[in-house]
Amino acid sequence: MSGWLALLGKALFAMVVLNEIRGAILAVPVLWTMYQAGGTLMATWLGFCSLAGIALSVVVPLYGARFAARRWGVGQAG
């Protein structure tokens, strides 16, 4: 059974890493559009909101993995 948990932990760790990469990829178009808009207040606000949403979609699973690692001893986060 511990072999399955170790495999599950490694899979969860890989998914968290892929989620981090996805967040970086999603942030690039937002930053580029802000640059193209000339840094107006509206572009900055919309960019901030978009980046905050991307950050939440990356950070929440990361903390979930850390919580799981502490609570059940699974994964390699933390």
Backbone bond lengths (Angstrom), bond angles and torsions (degrees), N, CA, C in turn:
res aa  C-N    CA-C-N  psi(-1)  N-CA   C-N-CA  omega(-1)  CA-C   N-CA-C  phi
1 M - - - 1.453 - - 1.522 111.41 -
2 S 1.325 118.37 -36.60 1.459 120.00 -179.34 1.528 111.14 -67.69
3 G 1.326 117.32 -26.81 1.462 120.48 175.37 1.518 111.39 -63.55
4 W 1.335 115.52 -40.82 1.467 120.31 177.35 1.524 111.20 -65.84
5 L 1.323 117.05 -39.71 1.463 120.45 179.04 1.529 111.23 -66.37
6 A 1.325 116.41 -37.83 1.463 119.76 177.68 1.529 110.14 -65.85
7 L 1.317 116.86 -41.11 1.456 121.04 178.00 1.524 110.77 -65.32
8 L 1.320 116.43 -41.33 1.453 120.88 177.20 1.527 110.77 -63.75
9 G 1.319 117.39 -41.61 1.454 121.39 178.55 1.518 112.09 -62.23
10 K 1.334 117.03 -41.88 1.460 120.71 178.42 1.525 110.83 -66.43
11 A 1.314 116.62 -38.73 1.468 120.09 178.32 1.523 110.56 -65.59
12 L 1.322 117.36 -41.93 1.464 120.47 178.20 1.526 111.36 -64.62
13 F 1.314 116.48 -39.47 1.457 120.61 177.57 1.528 110.78 -62.67
14 A 1.326 117.02 -42.88 1.462 121.07 178.24 1.525 111.02 -63.49
15 M 1.329 116.89 -38.44 1.461 120.21 178.94 1.527 110.93 -66.67
16 V 1.314 117.89 -36.80 1.465 120.80 177.99 1.528 110.01 -66.07
17 V 1.322 117.46 -41.55 1.460 121.05 178.67 1.536 110.02 -62.88
18 L 1.333 116.64 -44.82 1.462 119.84 178.06 1.527 111.38 -63.11
19 N 1.312 118.05 -34.26 1.459 121.81 177.22 1.531 110.71 -65.84
20 E 1.326 117.07 -38.11 1.471 120.61 176.98 1.529 110.39 -63.25
21 I 1.317 116.80 -43.01 1.464 121.06 179.03 1.526 110.20 -64.15
22 R 1.326 116.68 -41.12 1.460 121.41 178.59 1.533 110.20 -61.10
23 G 1.315 117.34 -40.74 1.459 121.05 179.05 1.520 111.75 -62.81
24 A 1.324 117.02 -41.03 1.465 120.39 178.50 1.521 110.82 -65.57
25 I 1.328 116.45 -40.29 1.465 120.40 179.00 1.525 110.94 -65.42
26 L 1.322 117.66 -39.05 1.459 120.49 179.48 1.524 112.86 -70.53
27 A 1.313 117.82 -26.24 1.464 120.80 -176.97 1.525 112.58 -76.78
28 V 1.310 118.20 -27.44 1.466 120.94 -175.86 1.532 112.75 -61.11
29 P 1.341 120.31 -48.75 1.469 118.13 179.06 1.531 113.59 -62.27
30 V 1.309 116.97 -33.22 1.470 120.10 178.81 1.524 109.64 -65.07
31 L 1.310 116.53 -46.86 1.467 119.75 179.77 1.522 111.45 -64.66
32 W 1.326 117.77 -38.65 1.459 121.44 179.33 1.527 110.83 -65.38
33 T 1.327 117.30 -41.26 1.464 120.87 179.30 1.523 110.79 -65.87
34 M 1.320 117.27 -38.82 1.469 119.90 175.86 1.527 110.50 -61.29
35 Y 1.313 116.80 -40.73 1.470 121.27 178.52 1.526 110.60 -64.67
36 Q 1.328 116.57 -44.25 1.464 120.85 -179.00 1.535 111.42 -66.17
37 A 1.329 118.11 -31.97 1.460 121.54 -179.07 1.527 112.03 -76.27
38 G 1.293 117.23 -6.49 1.457 120.34 176.51 1.517 114.31 85.15
39 G 1.322 116.94 12.12 1.459 119.55 176.02 1.519 113.80 73.60
40 T 1.338 117.59 27.99 1.459 119.17 177.81 1.526 109.64 -65.77
41 L 1.316 116.06 163.17 1.460 120.86 -178.05 1.530 111.07 -60.58
42 M 1.346 116.81 -43.06 1.464 120.03 -179.67 1.527 111.05 -64.66
43 A 1.325 118.03 -43.16 1.466 121.22 178.74 1.522 110.56 -63.74
44 T 1.316 116.19 -39.66 1.460 119.93 178.89 1.521 110.81 -64.95
45 W 1.321 117.39 -42.84 1.458 121.02 -179.85 1.523 111.20 -65.24
46 L 1.338 117.06 -47.05 1.464 120.36 178.76 1.531 110.78 -63.22
47 G 1.319 116.66 -39.05 1.459 120.21 176.91 1.513 111.74 -64.10
48 F 1.327 116.26 -42.27 1.465 119.93 177.85 1.530 110.91 -60.90
49 C 1.326 116.66 -45.11 1.468 120.04 -179.77 1.528 111.42 -63.46
50 S 1.333 116.43 -41.82 1.464 120.37 178.69 1.528 111.04 -63.90
51 L 1.326 115.97 -45.45 1.470 119.54 -179.17 1.525 111.23 -67.40
52 A 1.337 117.22 -34.30 1.466 119.50 177.38 1.532 110.47 -65.56
53 G 1.330 117.01 -40.36 1.464 120.05 176.62 1.518 112.52 -63.90
54 I 1.330 116.43 -41.63 1.467 120.80 177.22 1.530 109.51 -64.37
55 A 1.331 116.68 -42.62 1.467 120.21 -179.43 1.526 110.79 -62.33
56 L 1.325 116.97 -41.61 1.471 119.06 178.26 1.527 111.23 -63.76
57 S 1.332 117.34 -38.88 1.455 119.22 -179.53 1.524 112.05 -69.66
58 V 1.320 117.25 -17.25 1.469 121.29 177.73 1.526 111.06 -95.99
59 V 1.333 117.03 -41.75 1.464 121.09 -173.22 1.529 112.35 -75.53
60 V 1.318 118.15 -39.03 1.463 120.58 -177.36 1.536 111.65 -60.44
61 P 1.351 120.14 -48.03 1.471 118.16 175.90 1.525 113.57 -63.58
62 L 1.330 116.49 -31.47 1.466 119.45 178.61 1.523 110.84 -64.09
63 Y 1.325 116.61 -45.67 1.463 119.90 177.31 1.526 111.48 -68.90
64 G 1.317 117.07 -31.88 1.464 120.26 175.14 1.525 111.25 -63.00
65 A 1.329 116.18 -40.27 1.464 120.10 178.03 1.529 110.86 -66.80
66 R 1.330 116.52 -39.49 1.471 119.31 177.60 1.526 111.23 -65.34
67 F 1.333 115.99 -39.76 1.456 120.06 178.06 1.527 110.38 -62.94
68 A 1.334 116.48 -43.89 1.462 120.40 179.08 1.522 111.23 -63.64
69 A 1.330 116.37 -38.72 1.466 119.75 179.82 1.524 110.93 -64.34
70 R 1.331 116.03 -40.66 1.471 118.76 179.61 1.516 112.16 -73.83
71 R 1.318 115.66 -40.85 1.471 119.59 -174.27 1.528 112.39 -74.64
72 W 1.333 116.36 -47.19 1.469 119.40 -173.31 1.528 113.28 -114.91
73 G 1.316 117.64 -0.68 1.468 119.95 178.33 1.503 112.86 71.05
74 V 1.333 116.99 29.14 1.462 120.74 -179.85 1.518 109.44 -107.51
75 G 1.312 116.50 154.11 1.463 121.28 174.94 1.508 112.19 79.59
76 Q 1.328 114.22 -179.28 1.449 119.78 -177.24 1.515 111.40 -125.92
77 A 1.299 118.20 16.13 1.460 121.28 -179.23 1.531 109.78 -75.45
78 G 1.301 113.85 152.93 1.432 117.63 168.16 1.438 121.32 99.45
